[in-house]
């Protein structure tokens, strides 16, 4: 199927409506018979198809004998539909997220194991997107592409207060990466700390995720196939870890003040 037809169907047009609109973008204006001939739509269907396009504001109808049909600019029509669909998707995300979070709160044992680097990174981003006020992280290593994904997520949520305690460097695919430097332009508070080979993300003192992985013999490179994330929504546990994080962050800041 033509990509243009598929896109228009995704916007809510029927197959015949999509085919008629595509045909009309080259005709610009035409009678029902001309549009049927150019689009390949049966003449017995074309009037209903054109009425449908008119209702959906894709074309205009000029009265006469016969009637003339004028196509609306794709820029006008598709921009309008893009905005409409974007708003509908945003509203759906809001409604379904509310249902999802209510459902999650009813789960009796809110602990899940997540396997695979892509799924782990995706879950980290989801937690950041769901956070209301704060994200606190300990970073002892990074997976390939993880730093960039986290930075993008943080930049999309400028209202969040983000604190990171991180090792100075880690290795990704054999190359040394300066973690502190990587995050310096992400508008967050990142402090160098002695962090072991583990990663912890805490959101709003309510949920958290530990990430573990095995390393190569020289302790440089992660073995991504061994990665596992433990996602925990026990608020008491998350709150306890968050308090420990805040205490460690406070000690680091006080130590810096004494040295300055």
N, C-alpha and C positions, 0 to 999 in steps of 0.2 A: 504494500500500500504506500502511496505517495506520502512523504513526510509531512507535507502541508495538510493533507487530508487528515492524517493521524493527529496533528496538533489541533486542528479545528474540532475534531471529534472530542478531543480531551477538554475542549472549552464548552462542550455541551451541544454541539451541532450533531444532527443525524448525518449518516453517510451521504445521503442525497443533498442535504443542505450544504455540507462541506464541499462536495463536488460542484454544486451550482455556484457557490461563492468563488471558488478557485477559477472556474470558467469565466465568471463575470469580471474578475480582476484584469483579464485581457480584453474582454468585450467592452468594459466600462458601462455601457448602456445597451439594452436590447429588449426585444419582445420575448414573451414566454417561449414561443416557437424557436427563436434564435438561441435562447439559453439552453433549451432542451437539446437542440442539435449539437451545440458546442460542448455540452457537458456529458452527453450520452444518457441523460435521465429520460425515462419514458414520458411521452407527452401527457399520458393520463395522470402522472404524478406531479408534473412540474408546477402547476398552480398552487397546490398545497405546500410544496417545498418553498416556493417564493413567498407565500404568506408567512410561513414559519420564519424565514430569514428577515422579513419585515418586522414581525413581532419582536425578534431578538435584536433589532436595530442594526442589522448588517447591510441592509439595502433600503432604498426609498422607492416608492411606487408613484408614478406619474399617471394620473387619470387620462384616459383617451380611448380611442378605438383603433387599434388595440392599446392596452396599457403598456407603458414603458417602465422598465425596471433599471434603476441606477445603483451601481455598487458604491458603497462607502469606502473611503481610503483604508487600506490595511493598517496604516499607522494609527489612525483614529480608532478603528474597531479593536485591533489587537491590544493596543495600549490600555484601552478601557477594560477589556476582558482580563488582561494581566493584573490590573489593579483590583478588579472584582474578585478574581480567584485568590489573589494574595490576601485580601481581607478575609475571605471565607476560610482560607487555610489557617490564618492567625486565630480566628474565632474558634475553629475546630480544635486547634492545639490547646487553647485555653480551656475549653470545655472538657476535652479528653484528659488533659493533664490533671484537672481537678478530680475527675473520676478515678484516674490512675493513682493519684496520691492518697485518696480516701481508701481505695482498695488496698494499697500497700500498708496503710496503717492498721488494717485488720488482720494482716498476716501474722500468725502466732510466733513464728521463728524467723524474723527478718534478717537472715544471713544467707548470702548467695556466693557461690564460687564462680568466677569468670575466667575462662581459659582463652588464650590467644591474645597477641599484642593488639590487633585491631579492635577487638571487643573491649579490651581493657581501656584503651585510649578513648573509645567511644563512650564508655561508661563514665570516665572521668569528666569528659566534656558535658555529658548529660547532667551530672551532679552539679557542675559549675553553672550550667544554664538554669537549674532549678533553685539554686541558692538565693536566699533573700537578702542577707546582709554580709556574710563573711565566708572566706575560704582560707584555711590555714594548711600549709603543706610542708612535709619533710621530703626532700629529694636527695637520694643518695646515688641515683643513676637515672638515665633516660633511655627509652627505646628510640629507634629511628623514627623521626617524624613527630615524636611526642611533644617535644619542646615547642615546635611551631604550632601544633594543635592547641596546646594549653595557652600560648600567648594569644592566639586568635580568639579563643573563648573568653579570656580575661578582657581583651579589648572590646568585645561585644557586650560586656557587663561592667561598664565603668562605675556603676553605683556600688559595686562590691568592694569591701575592704579585704585586700589580699596580702597575706604574709607568707613568705617562704623562707625556710631554713634549708640551706643546700650545701653539699660538698662543693668545693671550688671547681673541680673538673670530674668528668667521666669519659668513657670511651664508647664511641659508636662506630661500628664497622672498622675498628682498628685505629680510628682517628680520635685524638684528644679534643674534647669539647669543653669550653669554659662555660659552666652552667650560669655563674653569676653574670658574666658578660652577655650571655644569650638572652637573659630576662631583663636586662637593665632598662630597656626602652618600653617595657610593657606596662608602665605606670603602676607598679606594685612595690611593696617593701620586701626586698630579698636580702638576707643576711648569710654570710658564710658561717658554717657550723660543721662540727665533726659528726657527719651523718653516716651510719653504716650502709651496707648495700641493701637498702629497703626504701620504699616510698609509701607515704601516708598522705591522704587527702581528707580533710575534715570540713564539713559544710554546716554552718550555723550551729555548731555544737550538737547536731541532731543525727547526722549520718556521716559515715566515713568509709574509706576504702584503703586497705593495705594491698601493696603489690610486691610480690616476691618473684625472684628468678634465680636460676643457677648462672654461674659465671665460668668463663674459660679458665684453664689451669693457671694462667698468669694473672687472673683476677682483673683483667681489663675489660673484656667484652662480655656482654650478656649473651645468654643462649635463649633466644626468643621463643623457641619451641617449648621451653620449660616454664614460661611465664604464667603466673596465676594471680588473680585478684580476689580478695575477700571483701565483699561489699556488705556493710553492717549498718542496720538501721535501728539498733538498740540505742536509744537516746542516752541512757545512763553511761554506756560504754563510750560513746562519742564525746559526751561532755567531759568524762574523765580524761580522755586523751587530749582534748582541747585545752583543758586546764594545765596539763603537763607541758603542752606546746607553748602556751602563753608564759608559763614560768621560765621555760628555757629561753624564749625570746627576750623576756625582761632581763634575765641575767646577762645575755649577750650585749644588750643595749647599755646596761649599767657598766659593764666591763669596758666598753668603748668610751663611755663618758669619763671613767677614771683615768684612762690612758690619754685622753685629749686635754 
